[in-house]
Amino acid sequence: MGLCVVVLALLAIFAWVPNDTATGIIQKIRGRQSIGDAMAPTLAALLIGLSGLLITLESRRKSAQEGPHVSLFNLGFLAILTGIFLASVLLMRWSGPLLVGLFGPEGAVYRDLRDTMPWKLSGFVIGGTFLVGGLISLMQRRVSWTAVCVGLLTAGLLIAVFDLPFSDILLPPNGDL
C-alpha cells in the first residue's frame, strides 16, 4: 500500500500537476517572485509520498507472520472517515451560498460575493473546521470543544498563510463557483 501511495504521489508531481497548472512552483512577474499555481499541489503530493514511504518502511519492520487482514472495525472506520471527508466537502461547497441566501443582501447571489468578506471565508472555515475537528474526534473517539477549536485555528492559519498575503487568491471552493 505504501508503495502504491509513493507511485501515485510521483504521478501527481510529474504528470498531473504540470499538465493541470498554468504556472510552475514559483513564478516571476515583473521581477518579483511569487507562489505559482503548482506550489500547493506539489507540496501536498510530496507529503503524501513521504507518508507512503514511511508506511513502506514501517511495514518492512513488522514481522512477516503478521499478515494483513481487514476486519469489520476497519471497514467501519473507513466508512466514517469517508463520511467526514464527504460532509466537509459538502459543507465547504454549500455553506457559503446558504449563508448568503439567509443573511446576505437582498437579491444577492453568492457568485457575486465570493471575494468579499465574510462570504469568501465562510465555506472554507466551516468545511475546514468540520474536517479537522471531525478527524480529531474520530481519533479520540469523542467530540470535544478542543477538537472544534483546533479545527477553527487550523482553518485560520491556512487563511493567514494563503489568503492574507495574496490578494488575487480565491480559497476553495470559491474559484470554482
Backbone torsions as a table, in degrees:
resi	resn	phi	psi	omega
1	MET	NA	-42.7	179.2
2	GLY	-60.7	-41.1	178.7
3	LEU	-66.1	-35.8	176.5
4	CYS	-63.0	-40.6	178.9
5	VAL	-64.6	-42.3	178.4
6	VAL	-62.0	-44.5	179.5
7	VAL	-62.9	-43.4	178.4
8	LEU	-63.7	-38.4	178.1
9	ALA	-64.8	-42.7	178.1
10	LEU	-64.6	-40.2	176.3
11	LEU	-62.2	-40.5	178.9
12	ALA	-63.5	-44.6	-177.0
13	ILE	-67.5	-42.6	-171.8
14	PHE	-99.2	-15.0	-179.4
15	ALA	-118.6	-54.9	-173.3
16	TRP	-71.6	-52.5	-174.8
17	VAL	-60.4	-49.2	-179.5
18	PRO	-63.0	-31.0	-178.3
19	ASN	-87.3	-10.1	-175.6
20	ASP	-116.4	2.9	179.1
21	THR	-121.4	148.3	-177.0
22	ALA	-80.3	-30.3	-178.4
23	THR	-125.3	171.5	179.4
24	GLY	-79.5	-163.1	-179.3
25	ILE	-67.1	-43.9	176.2
26	ILE	-126.8	135.7	178.7
27	GLN	-120.5	151.8	-180.0
28	LYS	-116.2	117.9	-179.9
29	ILE	-122.9	120.3	-179.7
30	ARG	50.6	44.1	176.8
31	GLY	79.2	2.6	-178.8
32	ARG	-115.2	130.6	179.2
33	GLN	-87.7	141.2	177.1
34	SER	-145.5	167.9	179.9
35	ILE	-68.7	131.3	178.5
36	GLY	-89.8	173.3	-178.6
37	ASP	-62.8	-27.2	-175.1
38	ALA	-85.0	-6.8	-174.9
39	MET	-61.6	-56.8	-174.8
40	ALA	-62.4	-49.4	-179.8
41	PRO	-66.7	-30.7	178.0
42	THR	-68.5	-44.8	177.4
43	LEU	-63.2	-40.4	178.3
44	ALA	-62.7	-43.8	179.5
45	ALA	-65.8	-36.3	176.5
46	LEU	-63.7	-42.5	177.6
47	LEU	-65.3	-39.2	177.2
48	ILE	-64.8	-43.2	177.9
49	GLY	-62.5	-41.1	176.8
50	LEU	-62.4	-41.2	177.5
51	SER	-62.0	-43.1	177.6
52	GLY	-62.7	-39.1	177.8
53	LEU	-64.9	-42.0	177.6
54	LEU	-64.9	-38.7	176.2
55	ILE	-62.3	-42.6	-180.0
56	THR	-63.6	-46.6	-180.0
57	LEU	-64.5	-39.1	179.3
58	GLU	-66.9	-39.6	-179.0
59	SER	-68.5	-26.9	178.0
60	ARG	-72.3	-28.0	-179.7
61	ARG	-76.0	-28.1	-178.4
62	LYS	-71.6	155.9	-179.7
63	SER	-64.3	143.6	178.2
64	ALA	-69.2	-19.3	-179.7
65	GLN	-74.4	-22.4	178.2
66	GLU	-82.8	79.6	-178.8
67	GLY	-68.8	151.9	179.8
68	PRO	-70.2	143.2	175.1
69	HIS	-146.3	148.0	179.7
70	VAL	-109.3	125.9	-180.0
71	SER	-110.1	171.7	175.4
72	LEU	-62.7	-33.1	176.5
73	PHE	-61.9	-43.5	178.2
74	ASN	-60.7	-44.7	-179.5
75	LEU	-66.2	-39.0	176.5
76	GLY	-63.9	-41.7	177.5
77	PHE	-60.6	-45.3	179.2
78	LEU	-64.0	-37.1	178.4
79	ALA	-65.3	-44.1	178.9
80	ILE	-65.5	-42.8	178.6
81	LEU	-60.0	-45.2	177.8
82	THR	-62.9	-39.5	178.0
83	GLY	-63.4	-39.8	178.5
84	ILE	-64.4	-44.7	179.0
85	PHE	-64.0	-44.1	-179.7
86	LEU	-63.6	-45.8	179.9
87	ALA	-63.0	-39.6	-179.5
88	SER	-67.5	-38.1	177.2
89	VAL	-65.7	-42.9	178.6
90	LEU	-64.8	-41.2	176.4
91	LEU	-63.1	-42.1	-179.4
92	MET	-63.8	-40.2	-176.2
93	ARG	-74.9	-41.4	-168.9
94	TRP	-106.4	-12.1	-178.5
95	SER	-69.9	-36.8	177.4
96	GLY	-60.6	-55.2	177.8
97	PRO	-60.3	-36.0	178.3
98	LEU	-65.4	-43.9	179.1
99	LEU	-64.8	-38.2	176.8
100	VAL	-65.2	-40.6	178.3
101	GLY	-63.4	-36.5	-178.0
102	LEU	-84.4	-42.8	-170.7
103	PHE	-121.4	-2.8	-176.7
104	GLY	-77.0	174.2	177.3
105	PRO	-59.0	152.0	-179.0
106	GLU	-56.4	126.3	177.4
107	GLY	74.6	9.3	-177.9
108	ALA	-74.9	148.5	176.5
109	VAL	-114.7	137.7	-175.7
110	TYR	-57.6	-39.4	-178.2
111	ARG	-56.7	-35.1	179.8
112	ASP	-75.4	-23.1	-176.2
113	LEU	-106.2	3.8	-171.6
114	ARG	-66.1	-11.9	177.5
115	ASP	-115.8	21.9	178.0
116	THR	-121.5	149.4	179.3
117	MET	-74.9	146.7	-7.1
118	PRO	-88.9	1.5	-172.3
119	TRP	-64.4	-35.3	-175.6
120	LYS	-67.4	-22.3	-178.7
121	LEU	-102.3	-12.2	-170.9
122	SER	-60.0	-51.5	-178.8
123	GLY	-65.8	-39.9	-179.7
124	PHE	-64.7	-44.0	-178.9
125	VAL	-68.4	-46.7	-177.8
126	ILE	-66.7	-49.7	179.7
127	GLY	-66.5	-41.6	-180.0
128	GLY	-67.4	-40.6	177.1
129	THR	-63.6	-42.5	178.4
130	PHE	-63.8	-40.3	-179.5
131	LEU	-63.4	-54.0	-177.1
132	VAL	-67.4	-47.0	178.9
133	GLY	-62.8	-38.4	178.4
134	GLY	-66.2	-41.3	178.6
135	LEU	-67.2	-40.2	177.0
136	ILE	-63.5	-44.6	179.5
137	SER	-62.5	-37.4	177.3
138	LEU	-63.2	-43.1	-179.7
139	MET	-68.9	-36.5	-179.3
140	GLN	-84.6	-11.1	-178.1
141	ARG	61.0	30.8	174.3
142	ARG	-163.8	149.0	176.7
143	VAL	-88.9	133.3	-179.7
144	SER	-139.4	157.2	175.9
145	TRP	-65.9	-29.9	177.6
146	THR	-61.7	-43.1	179.1
147	ALA	-62.7	-41.7	178.6
148	VAL	-64.5	-43.1	179.5
149	CYS	-65.0	-40.3	176.8
150	VAL	-63.6	-40.6	176.2
151	GLY	-61.7	-42.5	179.0
152	LEU	-66.0	-42.4	177.2
153	LEU	-65.2	-37.4	178.1
154	THR	-64.2	-45.8	177.3
155	ALA	-60.8	-42.0	178.0
156	GLY	-62.7	-40.2	178.1
157	LEU	-64.3	-42.8	177.8
158	LEU	-64.3	-36.7	175.7
159	ILE	-64.0	-43.0	179.7
160	ALA	-63.6	-34.8	-177.8
161	VAL	-80.5	-41.6	-172.0
162	PHE	-103.2	-31.9	-174.2
163	ASP	-94.7	-44.1	-175.2
164	LEU	-64.4	-44.9	-177.4
165	PRO	-75.1	-16.8	-174.2
166	PHE	-121.7	113.8	-176.4
167	SER	-75.9	-19.0	-175.3
168	ASP	-100.1	8.4	-179.3
169	ILE	-95.5	134.5	172.9
170	LEU	-106.2	121.1	178.6
171	LEU	-69.1	155.0	177.4
172	PRO	-59.6	145.1	-1.3
173	PRO	-95.2	14.2	-170.1
174	ASN	-61.2	-28.3	179.8
175	GLY	-68.9	-21.3	-177.1
176	ASP	-100.2	-3.2	-176.0
177	LEU	-96.1	NA	NA
